[in-house]
């Protein structure tokens, strides 16, 4: 399922994205891009509008796993 969300926080291991539900979802650093990412700030910043895909919902642990990966060659990193 593809959704649009807003980046709420950027940490060393990924970015938390508000997708309109109670709990923000996490885009792990490995799911930010097809290309290697040294730090999430190379790809996103707080306040950015991003398109994400829901990978997993863990109701028991109240976690939502998201991905931003696109097809190779369609991603443009932040300047």
PyMOL CGO cylinders between C-alpha atoms (Angstrom):
from pymol import cmd
from pymol.cgo import CYLINDER

trace = [
    CYLINDER, 0.00, 0.00, 0.00, 1.50, 3.35, -1.07, 0.3, 1, 1, 1, 1, 1, 1,
    CYLINDER, 1.50, 3.35, -1.07, 0.85, 6.39, 1.11, 0.3, 1, 1, 1, 1, 1, 1,
    CYLINDER, 0.85, 6.39, 1.11, 1.95, 9.99, 1.31, 0.3, 1, 1, 1, 1, 1, 1,
    CYLINDER, 1.95, 9.99, 1.31, 3.44, 11.18, 4.59, 0.3, 1, 1, 1, 1, 1, 1,
    CYLINDER, 3.44, 11.18, 4.59, 5.49, 13.86, 6.32, 0.3, 1, 1, 1, 1, 1, 1,
    CYLINDER, 5.49, 13.86, 6.32, 8.93, 13.27, 7.80, 0.3, 1, 1, 1, 1, 1, 1,
    CYLINDER, 8.93, 13.27, 7.80, 8.67, 14.03, 11.53, 0.3, 1, 1, 1, 1, 1, 1,
    CYLINDER, 8.67, 14.03, 11.53, 12.15, 13.05, 12.75, 0.3, 1, 1, 1, 1, 1, 1,
    CYLINDER, 12.15, 13.05, 12.75, 15.44, 11.92, 11.24, 0.3, 1, 1, 1, 1, 1, 1,
    CYLINDER, 15.44, 11.92, 11.24, 17.75, 9.68, 13.28, 0.3, 1, 1, 1, 1, 1, 1,
    CYLINDER, 17.75, 9.68, 13.28, 20.95, 7.75, 12.52, 0.3, 1, 1, 1, 1, 1, 1,
    CYLINDER, 20.95, 7.75, 12.52, 19.04, 4.57, 11.65, 0.3, 1, 1, 1, 1, 1, 1,
    CYLINDER, 19.04, 4.57, 11.65, 16.24, 6.05, 9.52, 0.3, 1, 1, 1, 1, 1, 1,
    CYLINDER, 16.24, 6.05, 9.52, 13.34, 8.49, 9.39, 0.3, 1, 1, 1, 1, 1, 1,
    CYLINDER, 13.34, 8.49, 9.39, 10.01, 8.58, 11.18, 0.3, 1, 1, 1, 1, 1, 1,
    CYLINDER, 10.01, 8.58, 11.18, 7.11, 9.46, 8.91, 0.3, 1, 1, 1, 1, 1, 1,
    CYLINDER, 7.11, 9.46, 8.91, 3.59, 10.59, 9.87, 0.3, 1, 1, 1, 1, 1, 1,
    CYLINDER, 3.59, 10.59, 9.87, 1.19, 8.67, 7.61, 0.3, 1, 1, 1, 1, 1, 1,
    CYLINDER, 1.19, 8.67, 7.61, -2.00, 9.82, 9.30, 0.3, 1, 1, 1, 1, 1, 1,
    CYLINDER, -2.00, 9.82, 9.30, -2.41, 7.16, 11.98, 0.3, 1, 1, 1, 1, 1, 1,
    CYLINDER, -2.41, 7.16, 11.98, -1.68, 7.39, 15.71, 0.3, 1, 1, 1, 1, 1, 1,
    CYLINDER, -1.68, 7.39, 15.71, 1.83, 5.91, 15.44, 0.3, 1, 1, 1, 1, 1, 1,
    CYLINDER, 1.83, 5.91, 15.44, 4.52, 7.28, 13.09, 0.3, 1, 1, 1, 1, 1, 1,
    CYLINDER, 4.52, 7.28, 13.09, 6.10, 4.71, 10.79, 0.3, 1, 1, 1, 1, 1, 1,
    CYLINDER, 6.10, 4.71, 10.79, 9.83, 4.09, 10.45, 0.3, 1, 1, 1, 1, 1, 1,
    CYLINDER, 9.83, 4.09, 10.45, 11.68, 4.04, 7.15, 0.3, 1, 1, 1, 1, 1, 1,
    CYLINDER, 11.68, 4.04, 7.15, 14.89, 2.18, 8.03, 0.3, 1, 1, 1, 1, 1, 1,
    CYLINDER, 14.89, 2.18, 8.03, 18.06, 3.57, 6.44, 0.3, 1, 1, 1, 1, 1, 1,
    CYLINDER, 18.06, 3.57, 6.44, 18.24, 0.45, 4.24, 0.3, 1, 1, 1, 1, 1, 1,
    CYLINDER, 18.24, 0.45, 4.24, 14.77, 1.25, 2.85, 0.3, 1, 1, 1, 1, 1, 1,
    CYLINDER, 14.77, 1.25, 2.85, 15.40, 4.91, 1.98, 0.3, 1, 1, 1, 1, 1, 1,
    CYLINDER, 15.40, 4.91, 1.98, 16.96, 4.32, -1.44, 0.3, 1, 1, 1, 1, 1, 1,
    CYLINDER, 16.96, 4.32, -1.44, 18.24, 1.69, -3.83, 0.3, 1, 1, 1, 1, 1, 1,
    CYLINDER, 18.24, 1.69, -3.83, 21.62, 3.42, -3.55, 0.3, 1, 1, 1, 1, 1, 1,
    CYLINDER, 21.62, 3.42, -3.55, 23.93, 3.39, -0.53, 0.3, 1, 1, 1, 1, 1, 1,
    CYLINDER, 23.93, 3.39, -0.53, 22.97, 6.00, 2.09, 0.3, 1, 1, 1, 1, 1, 1,
    CYLINDER, 22.97, 6.00, 2.09, 25.57, 7.09, 4.67, 0.3, 1, 1, 1, 1, 1, 1,
    CYLINDER, 25.57, 7.09, 4.67, 23.08, 9.06, 6.76, 0.3, 1, 1, 1, 1, 1, 1,
    CYLINDER, 23.08, 9.06, 6.76, 19.32, 9.59, 6.34, 0.3, 1, 1, 1, 1, 1, 1,
    CYLINDER, 19.32, 9.59, 6.34, 19.82, 13.37, 6.07, 0.3, 1, 1, 1, 1, 1, 1,
    CYLINDER, 19.82, 13.37, 6.07, 21.31, 12.74, 2.60, 0.3, 1, 1, 1, 1, 1, 1,
    CYLINDER, 21.31, 12.74, 2.60, 17.83, 11.71, 1.46, 0.3, 1, 1, 1, 1, 1, 1,
    CYLINDER, 17.83, 11.71, 1.46, 15.22, 13.36, 3.71, 0.3, 1, 1, 1, 1, 1, 1,
    CYLINDER, 15.22, 13.36, 3.71, 14.75, 16.27, 6.10, 0.3, 1, 1, 1, 1, 1, 1,
    CYLINDER, 14.75, 16.27, 6.10, 12.14, 17.04, 8.74, 0.3, 1, 1, 1, 1, 1, 1,
    CYLINDER, 12.14, 17.04, 8.74, 9.02, 18.39, 7.04, 0.3, 1, 1, 1, 1, 1, 1,
    CYLINDER, 9.02, 18.39, 7.04, 9.60, 16.68, 3.68, 0.3, 1, 1, 1, 1, 1, 1,
    CYLINDER, 9.60, 16.68, 3.68, 6.55, 15.17, 1.98, 0.3, 1, 1, 1, 1, 1, 1,
    CYLINDER, 6.55, 15.17, 1.98, 7.42, 11.62, 0.92, 0.3, 1, 1, 1, 1, 1, 1,
    CYLINDER, 7.42, 11.62, 0.92, 5.73, 8.66, -0.70, 0.3, 1, 1, 1, 1, 1, 1,
    CYLINDER, 5.73, 8.66, -0.70, 6.12, 5.45, 1.29, 0.3, 1, 1, 1, 1, 1, 1,
    CYLINDER, 6.12, 5.45, 1.29, 5.05, 1.83, 1.04, 0.3, 1, 1, 1, 1, 1, 1,
    CYLINDER, 5.05, 1.83, 1.04, 3.85, -0.09, 4.10, 0.3, 1, 1, 1, 1, 1, 1,
    CYLINDER, 3.85, -0.09, 4.10, 6.04, -3.17, 4.60, 0.3, 1, 1, 1, 1, 1, 1,
    CYLINDER, 6.04, -3.17, 4.60, 4.75, -4.44, 7.93, 0.3, 1, 1, 1, 1, 1, 1,
    CYLINDER, 4.75, -4.44, 7.93, 2.41, -3.51, 10.78, 0.3, 1, 1, 1, 1, 1, 1,
    CYLINDER, 2.41, -3.51, 10.78, 3.22, -4.95, 14.21, 0.3, 1, 1, 1, 1, 1, 1,
    CYLINDER, 3.22, -4.95, 14.21, 0.20, -4.19, 16.38, 0.3, 1, 1, 1, 1, 1, 1,
    CYLINDER, 0.20, -4.19, 16.38, 1.63, -5.90, 19.45, 0.3, 1, 1, 1, 1, 1, 1,
    CYLINDER, 1.63, -5.90, 19.45, 4.80, -3.75, 19.45, 0.3, 1, 1, 1, 1, 1, 1,
    CYLINDER, 4.80, -3.75, 19.45, 2.97, -0.73, 17.94, 0.3, 1, 1, 1, 1, 1, 1,
    CYLINDER, 2.97, -0.73, 17.94, 5.39, -0.40, 15.02, 0.3, 1, 1, 1, 1, 1, 1,
    CYLINDER, 5.39, -0.40, 15.02, 4.90, 0.36, 11.34, 0.3, 1, 1, 1, 1, 1, 1,
    CYLINDER, 4.90, 0.36, 11.34, 7.72, -0.50, 8.91, 0.3, 1, 1, 1, 1, 1, 1,
    CYLINDER, 7.72, -0.50, 8.91, 7.84, 1.66, 5.78, 0.3, 1, 1, 1, 1, 1, 1,
    CYLINDER, 7.84, 1.66, 5.78, 9.97, 1.86, 2.63, 0.3, 1, 1, 1, 1, 1, 1,
    CYLINDER, 9.97, 1.86, 2.63, 10.78, 4.68, 0.22, 0.3, 1, 1, 1, 1, 1, 1,
    CYLINDER, 10.78, 4.68, 0.22, 12.75, 2.60, -2.29, 0.3, 1, 1, 1, 1, 1, 1,
    CYLINDER, 12.75, 2.60, -2.29, 11.96, 3.26, -5.93, 0.3, 1, 1, 1, 1, 1, 1,
    CYLINDER, 11.96, 3.26, -5.93, 13.03, 1.48, -9.10, 0.3, 1, 1, 1, 1, 1, 1,
    CYLINDER, 13.03, 1.48, -9.10, 16.72, 1.90, -9.84, 0.3, 1, 1, 1, 1, 1, 1,
    CYLINDER, 16.72, 1.90, -9.84, 17.50, 5.16, -11.60, 0.3, 1, 1, 1, 1, 1, 1,
    CYLINDER, 17.50, 5.16, -11.60, 14.34, 7.03, -10.55, 0.3, 1, 1, 1, 1, 1, 1,
    CYLINDER, 14.34, 7.03, -10.55, 15.61, 8.34, -7.21, 0.3, 1, 1, 1, 1, 1, 1,
    CYLINDER, 15.61, 8.34, -7.21, 17.27, 11.72, -6.90, 0.3, 1, 1, 1, 1, 1, 1,
    CYLINDER, 17.27, 11.72, -6.90, 19.06, 12.36, -3.56, 0.3, 1, 1, 1, 1, 1, 1,
    CYLINDER, 19.06, 12.36, -3.56, 18.72, 15.68, -1.76, 0.3, 1, 1, 1, 1, 1, 1,
    CYLINDER, 18.72, 15.68, -1.76, 21.23, 18.31, -2.87, 0.3, 1, 1, 1, 1, 1, 1,
]
cmd.load_cgo(trace, "trace")
